[in-house]
Amino acid sequence: MKDNTPHDTELPIAQLEENKGQLEGLPANPRNIQPDKIWKM
């Protein structure tokens, strides 16, 4: 049986990569917050 529990992994800081915020091949973030609705946030 496969173990699906999450596992912690320690990485040296030198191996961390900056999060660019966009996955290759996907369109840019489609969210568009209208100025008159921002107060709801």
ZIMOBEL-V256904 format. One line per field, one symbol per residue. ss: DSSP state (H for helix, E for strand, C for the rest). psi: psi as a letter, one per 40 degrees, with the letter a starting at -180 (. if undefined). burial: + if it has 16 or more other ideal C-beta (glycine too) atoms within 10 Angstrom, else -. A space follows every 10 residues. Layout:
ss: ???
psi: ???
burial: ???
This chain:
ss: CCCCCCCCCC CCHHHCCCCC CCCCCCCCCC CCCCHHHHHH C
psi: hhheiiiihh iiddeiihhe ehhheiiihe hhhhdeeddd .
burial: ---------- ---------- ---------- ---------- -
